[in-house]
Each structure stands twice: as C-alpha cells, then as structure tokens.
Amino acid sequence: MNFKPHKIPNVDVNICNCEQKIAYNYLFANCDIPKEKALDIIQNSLSRNEKVKNKYDIDLIYHYVLSSFDRYMKYNNSHILTSYAEIGSVIY
C-alpha cells in the first residue's frame, strides 16, 4: 500500500501526521468498549464521515487504528496523549 499522510501545520510529518491524529481521536473516543466492537464502530464512522473521507486517507487512518489499537490501550490508564510527539510515538 502506498499511503500519503497529510501534514499538520508546524509539525514535522515524521513526528505526527493528520491521519495519526484522527486515528488517535477515534481510539480515544472508543477506548472503553471491547476491541471488536470499537473497531466496527470506527470503521463504520470513517466510512460515513464525508468531511474526513473527502480530505484525508481513510485507509491510512484505519491502518493506524488497527496497528496501534493494543499498543494505545496499554500505553497509559487515562488514554490521554498530550503532544503530537506522544501521538506519533504510540499511533503508527
């Protein structure tokens, strides 16, 4: 797969990109429900969100969700990441 991440203004794309930030937002919003249900909700939400679909790579966002789900859930108890660098280090 050839994904093209979108740059966050004033943040190096190698530290964090828009798709990582969006994946984090979806993971944070669904961190208190079982994994399979959360993944289903996230996938359905991504497919219905026209604003995100028209601007960002939803396949890349879902790739980040799938590859980072377990790592994110184990990262800390609050599931709150406080910087783009922290998001980029957990969501990849």
C-alpha positions in Angstrom: 0.0 0.0 0.0 1.2 3.5 -0.8 -0.2 5.9 1.8 0.3 9.7 1.6 0.0 11.3 5.0 -1.2 14.9 5.4 1.0 17.3 7.3 -0.2 19.1 10.5 0.8 22.8 10.3 4.1 23.5 12.2 4.7 19.8 13.0 7.2 17.6 11.1 5.3 14.9 9.3 7.8 12.4 10.7 6.7 13.2 14.2 3.0 13.1 13.7 0.6 13.5 10.7 -3.1 14.3 10.4 -4.1 10.7 9.9 -2.4 9.6 13.1 -4.1 12.4 15.0 -7.5 11.4 13.6 -6.8 7.7 14.4 -6.0 8.8 18.0 -9.2 10.7 18.2 -11.2 7.6 17.2 -9.3 5.4 19.6 -9.7 7.8 22.5 -13.5 8.0 21.8 -13.8 4.3 21.8 -11.3 3.1 24.4 -13.9 1.9 26.9 -15.6 -0.7 24.8 -14.4 -4.2 23.6 -11.9 -4.2 20.8 -14.0 -5.8 18.1 -17.0 -3.5 18.7 -14.7 -0.5 18.8 -13.1 -1.4 15.5 -16.5 -1.9 13.9 -17.7 1.4 15.2 -14.6 3.2 14.0 -14.7 1.6 10.5 -18.4 2.5 10.2 -17.9 6.0 11.4 -15.0 6.6 9.0 -17.0 5.3 6.0 -19.9 7.7 6.9 -17.8 10.8 7.7 -17.8 12.7 4.4 -15.6 15.5 5.7 -12.8 13.1 6.6 -13.3 10.9 3.5 -13.0 13.9 1.2 -9.9 15.3 2.8 -7.8 12.5 4.3 -6.8 9.0 3.5 -9.3 6.9 5.5 -7.4 3.7 4.6 -4.3 5.1 6.3 -6.4 6.2 9.3 -7.9 2.7 9.7 -4.4 1.2 9.2 -3.2 3.3 12.1 -6.2 2.3 14.2 -5.6 -1.5 13.5 -1.9 -1.4 14.0 -2.0 0.8 17.1 -5.1 -0.4 19.0 -3.5 -2.7 21.5 -0.4 -0.5 22.0 -2.6 2.5 22.6 -4.8 0.7 25.1 -1.7 -0.4 27.1 0.1 3.0 26.9 -1.4 4.6 30.0 -4.6 4.4 32.1 -6.1 7.6 31.1 -5.6 7.1 27.3 -4.8 10.8 27.0 -1.8 11.7 24.9 -0.7 15.2 25.4 1.5 16.1 22.4 1.9 15.4 18.7 5.2 13.6 19.5 3.5 11.4 22.0 0.7 10.6 19.5 3.3 9.8 16.8 5.2 7.5 19.2 2.1 5.4 20.0 -0.1 5.6 16.9 1.9 4.2 13.9 
